[in-house]
Amino acid sequence: MLVLYRAEGRWEDRMFRDFPQFLHAGDCLVLNDSKVFPSRLYGHRAGFSGVVEVLLVSPASDDAKTWNALVHPGRKIRTGERVVFDGVEAEVIGRSEFGERLLRFHYEGDFYELLQKIGHVPLPPYIKRGDTADDRERYQTVFARETGSVAAPTAGLHFTPEILGSCRGTGADVAYVTLHVGLGTFQPVRGEHLHSERFFVNSQNEAKIRQAQRVICAGTTSVRAVESLYLGRSGETDLFIRPGFEFRRTNAMLTNFHLPESSLLMLVCALAGREFVLAAYEHAVLAGYRFYSYGDCMLIV
């Protein structure tokens, strides 16, 4: 764990097991409890044999049978076509924002239970291998409980039940927010807007966040949920946090090392300063820190 001290303009190399030492009574640690579901599907166009890959992004109906989805190869898949996945059919009923397709699945029963059988863990594209049974556990935080993400809130992957117990032992409070991670975590920034992502903070957790002397967010998704809450947003957010943003409640953040040109790195630069962050990244490269989803972490205080 690389610790960045903003006020002093310095950093130091630590281990994540030291994280609880940075918490104190009166603090509130904010965790995103969204749960990754097996949202990547492989099928074929009805009447054809070529493989079609689908990434379910977000439900577009209350019964979770209609989905916004990325489809590959997208140009060949037209409205009205049917795609077959292990005997289950989906009809392409339209297009949605950012080039996604709208798919309607014809299935009786709990669709999320079906996905546990036919779906694959949506590992990020820079992990050049297929998913394995181990990924169903490893690509999930120990506190995940609200199903809906197509990518893990990766800063949370570092926590174990023991570390969480140590965090509470400091006298700090722990609050949970739910922000279902969508396409924005995979894609480089294009234009002025991000994909909207669903988020929710219940009244009990909101009270903990508002009453805390200091708020430490685990992950960029927790930051976006907290800052969206303070901007009066609810239900969905497309908040784009970049340098110049005025943070209203986030005082510190735990985060992984992110891809260049990503909205995640822009958010980190907004909190700690672009030049400071890029210099720290240079140190991290030279020191052998691991980057991205299964990598090491950075604490900004």
C-alpha positions, 0 to 999 in steps of 0.5 A: 500500500502506497500512502500519499500525504497530501498536506506534506506532499510526500508518500511512503511504502506500507502494507495493507495490513497497516490500513487500520492504523490510519483510522480513528474514533470519529472517522467513517469508513465507507464501503461499496457493498455491490455484488458482481454477477456473472454478466458475460454470456456466450451464445450464437445468432439463431440460424448461425454458428458463430460465437456471439459475446454479450456483456449485460450492463444494466436491467431495463425492466422491473422483471430483470428480463430486459437488459442494456448490453454490449454485443460482439460482433455488434455490427452483425446483430440487428434489431429483431434478431434472436441470440441463443445461450444454452437453450435460452433465447434473447431478442434484440429489441432495440439500441440504447445509448453508447452503442449498446443493444437492448435484449429481451430474454424469454425465460420463466423463473429467476433470471439471476439464478439462471445467470449463475449457471450460464454466465461468466465472471466479467473480468476486465479486458486487460486480464487476458484469460478466461474466467475460472471457478476461483474468480467467482470468489476472488473477484468479489469483496467479502462484504458484497451483498447487493447484486448488480455490478459488472466489475468489482469495486476493486479497492474493496478486494483488499479487505478480509473479515479480520482487517474489517474487525481491526478497522472497527476496533479503532472506534471508527464507524463503517457505512455501506453504500451501493453503487453498481459498477457499469461500463465506465470502469472499463472504458477510456473517457470520451466526451463530457459524460459517463455512463449512468450507474445505479446507486443507493444509500439507506438512511442509517448509512447516510446518517453515519456519513453525515455525522462523521468527523472524517470520511474515508472512502474505499474505492472510487465508486464509494467516492462517487456515491458519497459525492452524488448523495451530497449533490442531492442525486438519488437512484442513478448518477453520471457524476464525472469527478475530475480535477477542479471538482469540489469534494463535499464530504470525502476526506480520504480515499483508498484506491487501486492503481488505474489505467491511463485516460480513465475516469478513475485516474481523473478522480484520483487526480482531482483529490490529490493533485495531478502532478503529485499523483503522477509522480507517485505512480512513477514511484509505484512502477519503479517499486514494483507495485502491481496495477489494476483489479488484482493489484496493490493499493494507494491510500490518500490522506 
